[in-house]
């Protein structure tokens, strides 16, 4: 039997949403083993002078708990 845990993180990118998600998963994988899935819970953008300057994604990371 496997047991999974979910943790929530926020990742940001000036490039785009997909890049923010990728960076978030890559960073989380440095300290969390066994990542199985990611759910993009929320997407926000920071605006300056009428233009989007940064994308921010709230991610739920699912990973398997070790025995």
mmCIF file as Biopython writes it, N, C-alpha, C and O atoms, coordinates in Angstrom:
data_model
#
loop_
_atom_site.group_PDB
_atom_site.id
_atom_site.type_symbol
_atom_site.label_atom_id
_atom_site.label_alt_id
_atom_site.label_comp_id
_atom_site.label_asym_id
_atom_site.label_entity_id
_atom_site.label_seq_id
_atom_site.pdbx_PDB_ins_code
_atom_site.Cartn_x
_atom_site.Cartn_y
_atom_site.Cartn_z
_atom_site.occupancy
_atom_site.B_iso_or_equiv
_atom_site.auth_seq_id
_atom_site.auth_asym_id
_atom_site.pdbx_PDB_model_num
ATOM 1   N N  . UNK A ? 1  ? 0.840  -1.177 0.000   1.0 0.0 1  A 1 
ATOM 2   C CA . UNK A ? 1  ? 0.000  0.000  0.000   1.0 0.0 1  A 1 
ATOM 3   C C  . UNK A ? 1  ? 0.888  1.243  0.000   1.0 0.0 1  A 1 
ATOM 4   O O  . UNK A ? 1  ? 1.893  1.298  0.708   1.0 0.0 1  A 1 
ATOM 5   N N  . UNK A ? 2  ? 0.512  2.221  -0.787  1.0 0.0 2  A 1 
ATOM 6   C CA . UNK A ? 2  ? 1.227  3.492  -0.838  1.0 0.0 2  A 1 
ATOM 7   C C  . UNK A ? 2  ? 0.423  4.573  -0.142  1.0 0.0 2  A 1 
ATOM 8   O O  . UNK A ? 2  ? -0.808 4.563  -0.148  1.0 0.0 2  A 1 
ATOM 9   N N  . UNK A ? 3  ? 1.139  5.494  0.448   1.0 0.0 3  A 1 
ATOM 10  C CA . UNK A ? 3  ? 0.515  6.663  1.053   1.0 0.0 3  A 1 
ATOM 11  C C  . UNK A ? 3  ? 1.120  7.883  0.386   1.0 0.0 3  A 1 
ATOM 12  O O  . UNK A ? 3  ? 2.339  7.974  0.243   1.0 0.0 3  A 1 
ATOM 13  N N  . UNK A ? 4  ? 0.284  8.814  -0.020  1.0 0.0 4  A 1 
ATOM 14  C CA . UNK A ? 4  ? 0.747  10.027 -0.675  1.0 0.0 4  A 1 
ATOM 15  C C  . UNK A ? 4  ? 0.462  11.235 0.206   1.0 0.0 4  A 1 
ATOM 16  O O  . UNK A ? 4  ? -0.456 11.232 1.026   1.0 0.0 4  A 1 
ATOM 17  N N  . UNK A ? 5  ? 1.266  12.255 0.012   1.0 0.0 5  A 1 
ATOM 18  C CA . UNK A ? 5  ? 1.090  13.517 0.725   1.0 0.0 5  A 1 
ATOM 19  C C  . UNK A ? 5  ? 1.049  14.637 -0.307  1.0 0.0 5  A 1 
ATOM 20  O O  . UNK A ? 5  ? 1.644  14.525 -1.379  1.0 0.0 5  A 1 
ATOM 21  N N  . UNK A ? 6  ? 0.345  15.714 0.022   1.0 0.0 6  A 1 
ATOM 22  C CA . UNK A ? 6  ? 0.246  16.874 -0.861  1.0 0.0 6  A 1 
ATOM 23  C C  . UNK A ? 6  ? 0.765  18.086 -0.114  1.0 0.0 6  A 1 
ATOM 24  O O  . UNK A ? 6  ? 0.395  18.335 1.034   1.0 0.0 6  A 1 
ATOM 25  N N  . UNK A ? 7  ? 1.631  18.838 -0.784  1.0 0.0 7  A 1 
ATOM 26  C CA . UNK A ? 7  ? 2.130  20.084 -0.216  1.0 0.0 7  A 1 
ATOM 27  C C  . UNK A ? 7  ? 1.898  21.201 -1.229  1.0 0.0 7  A 1 
ATOM 28  O O  . UNK A ? 7  ? 1.884  20.957 -2.436  1.0 0.0 7  A 1 
ATOM 29  N N  . UNK A ? 8  ? 1.720  22.403 -0.748  1.0 0.0 8  A 1 
ATOM 30  C CA . UNK A ? 8  ? 1.415  23.533 -1.620  1.0 0.0 8  A 1 
ATOM 31  C C  . UNK A ? 8  ? 2.601  24.477 -1.676  1.0 0.0 8  A 1 
ATOM 32  O O  . UNK A ? 8  ? 3.186  24.822 -0.649  1.0 0.0 8  A 1 
ATOM 33  N N  . UNK A ? 9  ? 2.952  24.895 -2.896  1.0 0.0 9  A 1 
ATOM 34  C CA . UNK A ? 9  ? 4.031  25.863 -3.089  1.0 0.0 9  A 1 
ATOM 35  C C  . UNK A ? 9  ? 3.568  26.941 -4.070  1.0 0.0 9  A 1 
ATOM 36  O O  . UNK A ? 9  ? 2.567  26.771 -4.767  1.0 0.0 9  A 1 
ATOM 37  N N  . UNK A ? 10 ? 4.298  28.036 -4.116  1.0 0.0 10 A 1 
ATOM 38  C CA . UNK A ? 10 ? 4.058  29.096 -5.095  1.0 0.0 10 A 1 
ATOM 39  C C  . UNK A ? 10 ? 5.335  29.282 -5.891  1.0 0.0 10 A 1 
ATOM 40  O O  . UNK A ? 10 ? 6.412  29.439 -5.316  1.0 0.0 10 A 1 
ATOM 41  N N  . UNK A ? 11 ? 5.220  29.264 -7.215  1.0 0.0 11 A 1 
ATOM 42  C CA . UNK A ? 11 ? 6.370  29.440 -8.096  1.0 0.0 11 A 1 
ATOM 43  C C  . UNK A ? 11 ? 6.097  30.619 -9.027  1.0 0.0 11 A 1 
ATOM 44  O O  . UNK A ? 11 ? 4.949  30.920 -9.353  1.0 0.0 11 A 1 
ATOM 45  N N  . UNK A ? 12 ? 7.174  31.277 -9.446  1.0 0.0 12 A 1 
ATOM 46  C CA . UNK A ? 12 ? 7.020  32.469 -10.292 1.0 0.0 12 A 1 
ATOM 47  C C  . UNK A ? 12 ? 7.981  32.404 -11.478 1.0 0.0 12 A 1 
ATOM 48  O O  . UNK A ? 12 ? 9.030  31.763 -11.416 1.0 0.0 12 A 1 
ATOM 49  N N  . UNK A ? 13 ? 7.600  33.080 -12.550 1.0 0.0 13 A 1 
ATOM 50  C CA . UNK A ? 13 ? 8.437  33.169 -13.743 1.0 0.0 13 A 1 
ATOM 51  C C  . UNK A ? 13 ? 8.102  34.431 -14.513 1.0 0.0 13 A 1 
ATOM 52  O O  . UNK A ? 13 ? 6.945  34.847 -14.575 1.0 0.0 13 A 1 
ATOM 53  N N  . UNK A ? 14 ? 9.103  35.024 -15.088 1.0 0.0 14 A 1 
ATOM 54  C CA . UNK A ? 14 ? 8.884  36.173 -15.968 1.0 0.0 14 A 1 
ATOM 55  C C  . UNK A ? 14 ? 8.633  35.713 -17.401 1.0 0.0 14 A 1 
ATOM 56  O O  . UNK A ? 14 ? 8.270  36.524 -18.253 1.0 0.0 14 A 1 
ATOM 57  N N  . UNK A ? 15 ? 8.824  34.420 -17.678 1.0 0.0 15 A 1 
ATOM 58  C CA . UNK A ? 15 ? 8.682  33.875 -19.027 1.0 0.0 15 A 1 
ATOM 59  C C  . UNK A ? 15 ? 7.242  33.474 -19.325 1.0 0.0 15 A 1 
ATOM 60  O O  . UNK A ? 15 ? 6.703  33.837 -20.370 1.0 0.0 15 A 1 
ATOM 61  N N  . UNK A ? 16 ? 6.606  32.720 -18.402 1.0 0.0 16 A 1 
ATOM 62  C CA . UNK A ? 16 ? 5.247  32.278 -18.648 1.0 0.0 16 A 1 
ATOM 63  C C  . UNK A ? 16 ? 4.768  31.283 -17.610 1.0 0.0 16 A 1 
ATOM 64  O O  . UNK A ? 16 ? 5.506  30.906 -16.700 1.0 0.0 16 A 1 
ATOM 65  N N  . UNK A ? 17 ? 3.520  30.862 -17.760 1.0 0.0 17 A 1 
ATOM 66  C CA . UNK A ? 17 ? 2.888  29.950 -16.806 1.0 0.0 17 A 1 
ATOM 67  C C  . UNK A ? 17 ? 3.592  28.594 -16.805 1.0 0.0 17 A 1 
ATOM 68  O O  . UNK A ? 17 ? 3.940  28.076 -15.744 1.0 0.0 17 A 1 
ATOM 69  N N  . UNK A ? 18 ? 3.800  28.027 -17.973 1.0 0.0 18 A 1 
ATOM 70  C CA . UNK A ? 18 ? 4.436  26.715 -18.065 1.0 0.0 18 A 1 
ATOM 71  C C  . UNK A ? 18 ? 5.827  26.737 -17.424 1.0 0.0 18 A 1 
ATOM 72  O O  . UNK A ? 18 ? 6.214  25.778 -16.756 1.0 0.0 18 A 1 
ATOM 73  N N  . UNK A ? 19 ? 6.565  27.805 -17.619 1.0 0.0 19 A 1 
ATOM 74  C CA . UNK A ? 19 ? 7.893  27.935 -17.024 1.0 0.0 19 A 1 
ATOM 75  C C  . UNK A ? 19 ? 7.806  28.028 -15.501 1.0 0.0 19 A 1 
ATOM 76  O O  . UNK A ? 19 ? 8.649  27.467 -14.801 1.0 0.0 19 A 1 
ATOM 77  N N  . UNK A ? 20 ? 6.811  28.719 -14.988 1.0 0.0 20 A 1 
ATOM 78  C CA . UNK A ? 20 ? 6.631  28.819 -13.537 1.0 0.0 20 A 1 
ATOM 79  C C  . UNK A ? 20 ? 6.344  27.449 -12.940 1.0 0.0 20 A 1 
ATOM 80  O O  . UNK A ? 20 ? 6.882  27.105 -11.888 1.0 0.0 20 A 1 
ATOM 81  N N  . UNK A ? 21 ? 5.500  26.668 -13.602 1.0 0.0 21 A 1 
ATOM 82  C CA . UNK A ? 21 ? 5.177  25.324 -13.122 1.0 0.0 21 A 1 
ATOM 83  C C  . UNK A ? 21 ? 6.429  24.455 -13.159 1.0 0.0 21 A 1 
ATOM 84  O O  . UNK A ? 21 ? 6.735  23.760 -12.190 1.0 0.0 21 A 1 
ATOM 85  N N  . UNK A ? 22 ? 7.144  24.493 -14.266 1.0 0.0 22 A 1 
ATOM 86  C CA . UNK A ? 22 ? 8.359  23.687 -14.411 1.0 0.0 22 A 1 
ATOM 87  C C  . UNK A ? 22 ? 9.384  24.048 -13.347 1.0 0.0 22 A 1 
ATOM 88  O O  . UNK A ? 22 ? 9.980  23.163 -12.732 1.0 0.0 22 A 1 
ATOM 89  N N  . UNK A ? 23 ? 9.592  25.340 -13.125 1.0 0.0 23 A 1 
ATOM 90  C CA . UNK A ? 23 ? 10.562 25.774 -12.111 1.0 0.0 23 A 1 
ATOM 91  C C  . UNK A ? 23 ? 10.128 25.344 -10.712 1.0 0.0 23 A 1 
ATOM 92  O O  . UNK A ? 23 ? 10.963 24.950 -9.897  1.0 0.0 23 A 1 
ATOM 93  N N  . UNK A ? 24 ? 8.841  25.417 -10.433 1.0 0.0 24 A 1 
ATOM 94  C CA . UNK A ? 24 ? 8.333  25.003 -9.134  1.0 0.0 24 A 1 
ATOM 95  C C  . UNK A ? 24 ? 8.564  23.532 -8.872  1.0 0.0 24 A 1 
ATOM 96  O O  . UNK A ? 24 ? 8.989  23.153 -7.781  1.0 0.0 24 A 1 
ATOM 97  N N  . UNK A ? 25 ? 8.286  22.692 -9.869  1.0 0.0 25 A 1 
ATOM 98  C CA . UNK A ? 25 ? 8.490  21.251 -9.721  1.0 0.0 25 A 1 
ATOM 99  C C  . UNK A ? 25 ? 9.975  20.933 -9.589  1.0 0.0 25 A 1 
ATOM 100 O O  . UNK A ? 25 ? 10.363 20.111 -8.758  1.0 0.0 25 A 1 
ATOM 101 N N  . UNK A ? 26 ? 10.806 21.581 -10.403 1.0 0.0 26 A 1 
ATOM 102 C CA . UNK A ? 26 ? 12.248 21.342 -10.320 1.0 0.0 26 A 1 
ATOM 103 C C  . UNK A ? 26 ? 12.801 21.731 -8.955  1.0 0.0 26 A 1 
ATOM 104 O O  . UNK A ? 26 ? 13.622 21.010 -8.387  1.0 0.0 26 A 1 
ATOM 105 N N  . UNK A ? 27 ? 12.358 22.859 -8.430  1.0 0.0 27 A 1 
ATOM 106 C CA . UNK A ? 27 ? 12.844 23.295 -7.112  1.0 0.0 27 A 1 
ATOM 107 C C  . UNK A ? 27 ? 12.343 22.374 -6.014  1.0 0.0 27 A 1 
ATOM 108 O O  . UNK A ? 27 ? 13.104 22.010 -5.118  1.0 0.0 27 A 1 
ATOM 109 N N  . UNK A ? 28 ? 11.069 21.990 -6.069  1.0 0.0 28 A 1 
ATOM 110 C CA . UNK A ? 28 ? 10.509 21.104 -5.058  1.0 0.0 28 A 1 
ATOM 111 C C  . UNK A ? 28 ? 11.222 19.755 -5.067  1.0 0.0 28 A 1 
ATOM 112 O O  . UNK A ? 28 ? 11.413 19.155 -4.009  1.0 0.0 28 A 1 
ATOM 113 N N  . UNK A ? 29 ? 11.617 19.269 -6.243  1.0 0.0 29 A 1 
ATOM 114 C CA . UNK A ? 29 ? 12.263 17.965 -6.348  1.0 0.0 29 A 1 
ATOM 115 C C  . UNK A ? 29 ? 13.651 17.942 -5.709  1.0 0.0 29 A 1 
ATOM 116 O O  . UNK A ? 29 ? 14.216 16.866 -5.512  1.0 0.0 29 A 1 
ATOM 117 N N  . UNK A ? 30 ? 14.202 19.094 -5.386  1.0 0.0 30 A 1 
ATOM 118 C CA . UNK A ? 30 ? 15.496 19.141 -4.692  1.0 0.0 30 A 1 
ATOM 119 C C  . UNK A ? 30 ? 15.365 18.677 -3.245  1.0 0.0 30 A 1 
ATOM 120 O O  . UNK A ? 30 ? 16.328 18.172 -2.669  1.0 0.0 30 A 1 
ATOM 121 N N  . UNK A ? 31 ? 14.186 18.844 -2.655  1.0 0.0 31 A 1 
ATOM 122 C CA . UNK A ? 31 ? 13.989 18.467 -1.250  1.0 0.0 31 A 1 
ATOM 123 C C  . UNK A ? 31 ? 12.883 17.437 -1.046  1.0 0.0 31 A 1 
ATOM 124 O O  . UNK A ? 31 ? 12.722 16.917 0.058   1.0 0.0 31 A 1 
ATOM 125 N N  . UNK A ? 32 ? 12.122 17.137 -2.093  1.0 0.0 32 A 1 
ATOM 126 C CA . UNK A ? 32 ? 11.029 16.162 -1.992  1.0 0.0 32 A 1 
ATOM 127 C C  . UNK A ? 32 ? 11.288 15.033 -2.988  1.0 0.0 32 A 1 
ATOM 128 O O  . UNK A ? 32 ? 11.384 15.268 -4.193  1.0 0.0 32 A 1 
ATOM 129 N N  . UNK A ? 33 ? 11.398 13.821 -2.482  1.0 0.0 33 A 1 
ATOM 130 C CA . UNK A ? 33 ? 11.566 12.643 -3.343  1.0 0.0 33 A 1 
ATOM 131 C C  . UNK A ? 33 ? 10.203 12.056 -3.688  1.0 0.0 33 A 1 
ATOM 132 O O  . UNK A ? 33 ? 9.243  12.187 -2.929  1.0 0.0 33 A 1 
ATOM 133 N N  . UNK A ? 34 ? 10.137 11.408 -4.841  1.0 0.0 34 A 1 
ATOM 134 C CA . UNK A ? 34 ? 8.931  10.665 -5.206  1.0 0.0 34 A 1 
ATOM 135 C C  . UNK A ? 34 ? 7.769  11.510 -5.674  1.0 0.0 34 A 1 
ATOM 136 O O  . UNK A ? 34 ? 6.617  11.115 -5.495  1.0 0.0 34 A 1 
ATOM 137 N N  . UNK A ? 35 ? 8.039  12.678 -6.276  1.0 0.0 35 A 1 
ATOM 138 C CA . UNK A ? 35 ? 6.939  13.505 -6.788  1.0 0.0 35 A 1 
ATOM 139 C C  . UNK A ? 35 ? 6.227  12.739 -7.901  1.0 0.0 35 A 1 
ATOM 140 O O  . UNK A ? 35 ? 6.850  12.273 -8.855  1.0 0.0 35 A 1 
ATOM 141 N N  . UNK A ? 36 ? 4.919  12.623 -7.757  1.0 0.0 36 A 1 
ATOM 142 C CA . UNK A ? 36 ? 4.095  11.880 -8.713  1.0 0.0 36 A 1 
ATOM 143 C C  . UNK A ? 36 ? 3.244  12.784 -9.603  1.0 0.0 36 A 1 
ATOM 144 O O  . UNK A ? 36 ? 2.963  12.437 -10.750 1.0 0.0 36 A 1 
ATOM 145 N N  . UNK A ? 37 ? 2.831  13.945 -9.077  1.0 0.0 37 A 1 
ATOM 146 C CA . UNK A ? 37 ? 1.913  14.795 -9.837  1.0 0.0 37 A 1 
ATOM 147 C C  . UNK A ? 37 ? 1.975  16.234 -9.330  1.0 0.0 37 A 1 
ATOM 148 O O  . UNK A ? 37 ? 2.455  16.516 -8.232  1.0 0.0 37 A 1 
ATOM 149 N N  . UNK A ? 38 ? 1.474  17.123 -10.167 1.0 0.0 38 A 1 
ATOM 150 C CA . UNK A ? 38 ? 1.341  18.527 -9.770  1.0 0.0 38 A 1 
ATOM 151 C C  . UNK A ? 38 ? -0.016 19.018 -10.273 1.0 0.0 38 A 1 
ATOM 152 O O  . UNK A ? 38 ? -0.429 18.709 -11.391 1.0 0.0 38 A 1 
ATOM 153 N N  . UNK A ? 39 ? -0.689 19.776 -9.439  1.0 0.0 39 A 1 
ATOM 154 C CA . UNK A ? 39 ? -1.969 20.386 -9.791  1.0 0.0 39 A 1 
ATOM 155 C C  . UNK A ? 39 ? -1.789 21.897 -9.711  1.0 0.0 39 A 1 
ATOM 156 O O  . UNK A ? 39 ? -1.384 22.424 -8.675  1.0 0.0 39 A 1 
ATOM 157 N N  . UNK A ? 40 ? -2.086 22.585 -10.793 1.0 0.0 40 A 1 
ATOM 158 C CA . UNK A ? 40 ? -2.021 24.048 -10.807 1.0 0.0 40 A 1 
ATOM 159 C C  . UNK A ? 40 ? -3.331 24.547 -10.212 1.0 0.0 40 A 1 
ATOM 160 O O  . UNK A ? 40 ? -4.374 24.529 -10.865 1.0 0.0 40 A 1 
ATOM 161 N N  . UNK A ? 41 ? -3.258 24.989 -8.971  1.0 0.0 41 A 1 
ATOM 162 C CA . UNK A ? 41 ? -4.448 25.407 -8.228  1.0 0.0 41 A 1 
ATOM 163 C C  . UNK A ? 41 ? -4.889 26.812 -8.614  1.0 0.0 41 A 1 
ATOM 164 O O  . UNK A ? 41 ? -6.084 27.097 -8.692  1.0 0.0 41 A 1 
ATOM 165 N N  . UNK A ? 42 ? -3.919 27.688 -8.854  1.0 0.0 42 A 1 
ATOM 166 C CA . UNK A ? 42 ? -4.249 29.095 -9.105  1.0 0.0 42 A 1 
ATOM 167 C C  . UNK A ? 42 ? -3.161 29.728 -9.956  1.0 0.0 42 A 1 
ATOM 168 O O  . UNK A ? 42 ? -1.992 29.353 -9.860  1.0 0.0 42 A 1 
ATOM 169 N N  . UNK A ? 43 ? -3.542 30.681 -10.782 1.0 0.0 43 A 1 
ATOM 170 C CA . UNK A ? 43 ? -2.596 31.432 -11.604 1.0 0.0 43 A 1 
ATOM 171 C C  . UNK A ? 43 ? -2.873 32.917 -11.399 1.0 0.0 43 A 1 
ATOM 172 O O  . UNK A ? 43 ? -4.012 33.377 -11.483 1.0 0.0 43 A 1 
ATOM 173 N N  . UNK A ? 44 ? -1.808 33.642 -11.130 1.0 0.0 44 A 1 
ATOM 174 C CA . UNK A ? 44 ? -1.914 35.093 -10.969 1.0 0.0 44 A 1 
ATOM 175 C C  . UNK A ? 44 ? -0.800 35.750 -11.774 1.0 0.0 44 A 1 
ATOM 176 O O  . UNK A ? 44 ? 0.171  35.096 -12.154 1.0 0.0 44 A 1 
ATOM 177 N N  . UNK A ? 45 ? -0.944 37.023 -12.027 1.0 0.0 45 A 1 
ATOM 178 C CA . UNK A ? 45 ? 0.091  37.757 -12.745 1.0 0.0 45 A 1 
ATOM 179 C C  . UNK A ? 45 ? 0.359  39.076 -12.028 1.0 0.0 45 A 1 
ATOM 180 O O  . UNK A ? 45 ? -0.554 39.726 -11.519 1.0 0.0 45 A 1 
ATOM 181 N N  . UNK A ? 46 ? 1.639  39.453 -12.001 1.0 0.0 46 A 1 
ATOM 182 C CA . UNK A ? 46 ? 2.020  40.755 -11.458 1.0 0.0 46 A 1 
ATOM 183 C C  . UNK A ? 46 ? 2.120  41.714 -12.637 1.0 0.0 46 A 1 
ATOM 184 O O  . UNK A ? 46 ? 2.702  41.389 -13.672 1.0 0.0 46 A 1 
ATOM 185 N N  . UNK A ? 47 ? 1.550  42.888 -12.468 1.0 0.0 47 A 1 
ATOM 186 C CA . UNK A ? 47 ? 1.480  43.874 -13.547 1.0 0.0 47 A 1 
ATOM 187 C C  . UNK A ? 47 ? 2.239  45.129 -13.151 1.0 0.0 47 A 1 
ATOM 188 O O  . UNK A ? 47 ? 2.153  45.595 -12.015 1.0 0.0 47 A 1 
ATOM 189 N N  . UNK A ? 48 ? 2.984  45.668 -14.107 1.0 0.0 48 A 1 
ATOM 190 C CA . UNK A ? 48 ? 3.678  46.943 -13.914 1.0 0.0 48 A 1 
ATOM 191 C C  . UNK A ? 48 ? 3.534  47.775 -15.189 1.0 0.0 48 A 1 
ATOM 192 O O  . UNK A ? 48 ? 3.809  47.300 -16.290 1.0 0.0 48 A 1 
ATOM 193 N N  . UNK A ? 49 ? 3.109  48.988 -15.025 1.0 0.0 49 A 1 
ATOM 194 C CA . UNK A ? 49 ? 2.935  49.909 -16.159 1.0 0.0 49 A 1 
ATOM 195 C C  . UNK A ? 49 ? 2.053  49.301 -17.258 1.0 0.0 49 A 1 
ATOM 196 O O  . UNK A ? 49 ? 2.313  49.473 -18.449 1.0 0.0 49 A 1 
ATOM 197 N N  . UNK A ? 50 ? 1.006  48.586 -16.828 1.0 0.0 50 A 1 
ATOM 198 C CA . UNK A ? 50 ? 0.042  48.051 -17.783 1.0 0.0 50 A 1 
ATOM 199 C C  . UNK A ? 50 ? 0.474  46.793 -18.507 1.0 0.0 50 A 1 
ATOM 200 O O  . UNK A ? 50 ? -0.187 46.379 -19.460 1.0 0.0 50 A 1 
ATOM 201 N N  . UNK A ? 51 ? 1.562  46.175 -18.083 1.0 0.0 51 A 1 
ATOM 202 C CA . UNK A ? 51 ? 2.041  44.968 -18.754 1.0 0.0 51 A 1 
ATOM 203 C C  . UNK A ? 51 ? 2.317  43.879 -17.718 1.0 0.0 51 A 1 
ATOM 204 O O  . UNK A ? 51 ? 2.713  44.174 -16.590 1.0 0.0 51 A 1 
ATOM 205 N N  . UNK A ? 52 ? 2.110  42.636 -18.101 1.0 0.0 52 A 1 
ATOM 206 C CA . UNK A ? 52 ? 2.418  41.521 -17.201 1.0 0.0 52 A 1 
ATOM 207 C C  . UNK A ? 52 ? 3.925  41.362 -17.131 1.0 0.0 52 A 1 
ATOM 208 O O  . UNK A ? 52 ? 4.597  41.214 -18.152 1.0 0.0 52 A 1 
ATOM 209 N N  . UNK A ? 53 ? 4.446  41.394 -15.910 1.0 0.0 53 A 1 
ATOM 210 C CA . UNK A ? 53 ? 5.893  41.276 -15.714 1.0 0.0 53 A 1 
ATOM 211 C C  . UNK A ? 53 ? 6.291  39.972 -15.017 1.0 0.0 53 A 1 
ATOM 212 O O  . UNK A ? 53 ? 7.467  39.608 -15.013 1.0 0.0 53 A 1 
ATOM 213 N N  . UNK A ? 54 ? 5.322  39.271 -14.428 1.0 0.0 54 A 1 
ATOM 214 C CA . UNK A ? 54 ? 5.631  38.016 -13.758 1.0 0.0 54 A 1 
ATOM 215 C C  . UNK A ? 54 ? 4.374  37.179 -13.599 1.0 0.0 54 A 1 
ATOM 216 O O  . UNK A ? 54 ? 3.313  37.694 -13.245 1.0 0.0 54 A 1 
ATOM 217 N N  . UNK A ? 55 ? 4.502  35.867 -13.867 1.0 0.0 55 A 1 
ATOM 218 C CA . UNK A ? 55 ? 3.425  34.909 -13.646 1.0 0.0 55 A 1 
ATOM 219 C C  . UNK A ? 55 ? 3.677  34.191 -12.338 1.0 0.0 55 A 1 
ATOM 220 O O  . UNK A ? 55 ? 4.812  33.809 -12.053 1.0 0.0 55 A 1 
ATOM 221 N N  . UNK A ? 56 ? 2.637  33.998 -11.533 1.0 0.0 56 A 1 
ATOM 222 C CA . UNK A ? 56 ? 2.751  33.291 -10.261 1.0 0.0 56 A 1 
ATOM 223 C C  . UNK A ? 56 ? 1.723  32.168 -10.234 1.0 0.0 56 A 1 
ATOM 224 O O  . UNK A ? 56 ? 0.535  32.392 -10.464 1.0 0.0 56 A 1 
ATOM 225 N N  . UNK A ? 57 ? 2.193  30.962 -9.951  1.0 0.0 57 A 1 
ATOM 226 C CA . UNK A ? 57 ? 1.326  29.785 -9.923  1.0 0.0 57 A 1 
ATOM 227 C C  . UNK A ? 57 ? 1.358  29.148 -8.544  1.0 0.0 57 A 1 
ATOM 228 O O  . UNK A ? 57 ? 2.427  28.927 -7.975  1.0 0.0 57 A 1 
ATOM 229 N N  . UNK A ? 58 ? 0.189  28.859 -8.016  1.0 0.0 58 A 1 
ATOM 230 C CA . UNK A ? 58 ? 0.081  28.090 -6.784  1.0 0.0 58 A 1 
ATOM 231 C C  . UNK A ? 58 ? -0.048 26.632 -7.201  1.0 0.0 58 A 1 
ATOM 232 O O  . UNK A ? 58 ? -0.956 26.265 -7.947  1.0 0.0 58 A 1 
ATOM 233 N N  . UNK A ? 59 ? 0.870  25.806 -6.714  1.0 0.0 59 A 1 
ATOM 234 C CA . UNK A ? 59 ? 0.941  24.410 -7.122  1.0 0.0 59 A 1 
ATOM 235 C C  . UNK A ? 59 ? 0.711  23.487 -5.933  1.0 0.0 59 A 1 
ATOM 236 O O  . UNK A ? 59 ? 1.174  23.759 -4.826  1.0 0.0 59 A 1 
ATOM 237 N N  . UNK A ? 60 ? -0.002 22.402 -6.168  1.0 0.0 60 A 1 
ATOM 238 C CA . UNK A ? 60 ? -0.140 21.339 -5.175  1.0 0.0 60 A 1 
ATOM 239 C C  . UNK A ? 60 ? 0.696  20.172 -5.700  1.0 0.0 60 A 1 
ATOM 240 O O  . UNK A ? 60 ? 0.405  19.604 -6.752  1.0 0.0 60 A 1 
ATOM 241 N N  . UNK A ? 61 ? 1.734  19.829 -4.949  1.0 0.0 61 A 1 
ATOM 242 C CA . UNK A ? 61 ? 2.670  18.785 -5.324  1.0 0.0 61 A 1 
ATOM 243 C C  . UNK A ? 61 ? 2.294  17.506 -4.562  1.0 0.0 61 A 1 
ATOM 244 O O  . UNK A ? 61 ? 2.185  17.518 -3.335  1.0 0.0 61 A 1 
ATOM 245 N N  . UNK A ? 62 ? 2.097  16.411 -5.297  1.0 0.0 62 A 1 
ATOM 246 C CA . UNK A ? 62 ? 1.765  15.118 -4.692  1.0 0.0 62 A 1 
ATOM 247 C C  . UNK A ? 62 ? 2.986  14.217 -4.747  1.0 0.0 62 A 1 
ATOM 248 O O  . UNK A ? 62 ? 3.603  14.054 -5.800  1.0 0.0 62 A 1 
ATOM 249 N N  . UNK A ? 63 ? 3.333  13.630 -3.602  1.0 0.0 63 A 1 
ATOM 250 C CA . UNK A ? 63 ? 4.461  12.720 -3.560  1.0 0.0 63 A 1 
ATOM 251 C C  . UNK A ? 63 ? 4.166  11.530 -2.657  1.0 0.0 63 A 1 
ATOM 252 O O  . UNK A ? 63 ? 3.345  11.615 -1.744  1.0 0.0 63 A 1 
ATOM 253 N N  . UNK A ? 64 ? 4.845  10.421 -2.926  1.0 0.0 64 A 1 
ATOM 254 C CA . UNK A ? 64 ? 4.655  9.194  -2.167  1.0 0.0 64 A 1 
ATOM 255 C C  . UNK A ? 64 ? 5.512  9.257  -0.907  1.0 0.0 64 A 1 
ATOM 256 O O  . UNK A ? 64 ? 6.693  9.599  -0.966  1.0 0.0 64 A 1 
ATOM 257 N N  . UNK A ? 65 ? 4.915  8.927  0.223   1.0 0.0 65 A 1 
ATOM 258 C CA . UNK A ? 65 ? 5.607  8.912  1.507   1.0 0.0 65 A 1 
ATOM 259 C C  . UNK A ? 65 ? 6.407  7.619  1.609   1.0 0.0 65 A 1 
ATOM 260 O O  . UNK A ? 65 ? 5.884  6.534  1.354   1.0 0.0 65 A 1 
ATOM 261 N N  . UNK A ? 66 ? 7.676  7.741  1.981   1.0 0.0 66 A 1 
ATOM 262 C CA . UNK A ? 66 ? 8.531  6.556  2.126   1.0 0.0 66 A 1 
ATOM 263 C C  . UNK A ? 66 ? 8.166  5.765  3.366   1.0 0.0 66 A 1 
ATOM 264 O O  . UNK A ? 66 ? 7.703  6.321  4.362   1.0 0.0 66 A 1 
ATOM 265 N N  . UNK A ? 67 ? 8.382  4.451  3.289   1.0 0.0 67 A 1 
ATOM 266 C CA . UNK A ? 67 ? 8.155  3.579  4.452   1.0 0.0 67 A 1 
ATOM 267 C C  . UNK A ? 67 ? 9.221  3.803  5.511   1.0 0.0 67 A 1 
ATOM 268 O O  . UNK A ? 67 ? 9.195  3.159  6.560   1.0 0.0 67 A 1 
#
